Amino acid sequence: MKFLKEFKEFAVKGNMMDMAIGIIIGASFNKVIDVLVKKVFLPPLSLMTDGLNFQNKRLILRDAITNNEGVITTQEVAVHYGELFEVFLDFLIVGFTVFLVVKAMNRLRDKSQDVKNKTVKTPKDIELLSRLSELMEEQNSLLKASKK
């Protein structure tokens, strides 16, 4: 019973929900990036390179060997560098997109934590800490003045 109680506390605190939401959004984001690379970025790149299809590019190390009846007896061995290029492009797009999202979130967080910025509501904890800091500065200045 203690295990179930601990699991319930873990799930209710939001850790599990945060993870689940992150995984679901990540999976959907992966699909968006896959389409963005394969259907938006690679076709113009292929057009600029005279119809070069990166997905089919490979370096053949050993050709497939067939017998007299046309049946493959030995499989082809090849390095598929075109797929590597696509995956690398996916990685760059994901990295750049995450960078932009984090940058925007940081900008919003910085605005909300600025007590003097009245366009965005400051969280209560930041507001209280700011007031506390102002009161401490005022108290220190009074103490310094009384010592003189």
C-alpha positions in Angstrom: 0.0 0.0 0.0 2.9 2.4 0.7 4.2 1.8 -2.8 0.8 2.8 -4.3 0.6 5.9 -2.1 4.1 7.0 -3.2 3.1 6.4 -6.9 -0.1 8.4 -6.4 2.0 11.3 -4.9 4.4 11.1 -7.8 1.7 11.2 -10.4 -0.3 13.9 -8.7 2.7 16.2 -8.3 2.8 16.6 -12.0 6.1 14.8 -12.8 4.4 12.0 -14.6 2.0 14.3 -16.5 4.9 16.7 -17.5 6.8 13.7 -18.8 3.8 12.3 -20.7 3.0 15.7 -22.2 6.6 16.2 -23.3 6.8 12.8 -24.9 3.5 13.3 -26.8 4.5 16.7 -28.0 8.0 15.5 -28.9 6.6 12.6 -31.0 4.3 15.0 -32.9 7.1 17.5 -33.3 9.2 14.8 -34.8 6.5 14.2 -37.5 6.4 17.9 -38.3 10.2 18.1 -38.7 10.2 14.9 -40.8 7.7 16.4 -43.3 9.4 19.8 -43.2 12.7 18.3 -44.2 11.5 15.7 -46.7 8.7 17.8 -48.3 9.8 21.4 -47.9 13.6 21.7 -47.7 14.9 18.7 -49.7 12.9 19.3 -52.9 14.3 22.8 -53.6 17.8 21.5 -52.6 17.3 18.7 -55.0 16.2 21.1 -57.7 19.3 23.3 -57.1 21.5 20.2 -57.6 19.9 19.1 -60.8 17.4 16.6 -59.4 19.8 15.0 -57.0 17.8 12.8 -54.6 19.7 12.6 -51.3 17.6 9.8 -49.9 18.9 7.4 -52.5 22.5 8.4 -52.4 24.9 5.7 -51.3 28.4 4.5 -51.6 28.4 0.9 -52.9 31.1 -1.2 -51.2 30.1 -4.4 -52.8 27.6 -5.0 -55.6 24.9 -7.6 -55.2 25.7 -10.9 -56.9 23.0 -12.8 -58.8 23.0 -16.3 -60.1 22.0 -17.4 -63.7 18.2 -17.3 -62.8 18.5 -13.7 -61.5 18.2 -14.6 -57.8 20.4 -12.5 -55.5 22.9 -14.8 -53.9 24.9 -12.1 -52.1 23.4 -8.8 -50.9 24.7 -5.4 -51.8 26.8 -3.7 -49.2 26.5 0.1 -49.2 26.9 3.2 -47.0 23.7 5.3 -47.3 25.2 8.7 -46.8 22.1 10.4 -48.2 20.0 9.2 -45.3 22.7 10.5 -43.0 22.5 13.9 -44.7 18.7 13.9 -44.2 19.0 13.0 -40.5 21.6 15.6 -40.0 19.4 18.2 -41.6 16.5 17.0 -39.3 18.8 17.5 -36.3 19.8 21.0 -37.4 16.2 22.0 -37.9 15.1 20.6 -34.6 18.1 22.2 -32.8 17.4 25.6 -34.4 13.7 25.4 -33.6 14.3 24.4 -30.0 16.8 27.3 -29.7 14.1 29.8 -31.0 11.5 28.4 -28.6 13.8 28.5 -25.6 14.9 32.0 -26.6 11.3 33.2 -26.8 10.5 31.5 -23.4 13.5 33.2 -21.8 12.4 36.6 -23.1 8.9 36.1 -21.7 10.3 34.8 -18.4 12.7 37.8 -18.1 9.8 40.2 -18.8 7.6 38.6 -16.2 10.4 38.7 -13.6 11.0 42.4 -14.1 9.1 44.1 -11.3 9.3 47.5 -13.0 7.7 46.2 -16.3 4.0 46.7 -15.9 3.0 45.3 -19.2 3.4 41.7 -17.9 2.1 40.4 -14.6 4.9 39.7 -12.2 4.6 36.4 -10.3 3.8 36.9 -6.6 7.1 35.3 -5.4 9.2 37.6 -7.5 7.1 40.6 -6.4 7.5 39.7 -2.7 11.3 39.1 -3.1 11.6 42.5 -4.8 9.7 44.2 -2.0 11.8 42.4 0.6 15.0 43.5 -1.2 13.8 47.2 -1.3 12.9 47.1 2.5 16.3 45.6 3.3 18.1 48.3 1.3 16.0 51.0 3.1 16.8 49.4 6.5 20.5 49.3 5.7 20.5 52.9 4.6 18.7 53.9 7.8 21.2 52.0 9.9 24.2 53.6 8.2 22.6 57.1 8.7 22.1 56.4 12.4 25.7 55.4 12.9 27.0 58.7 11.5 
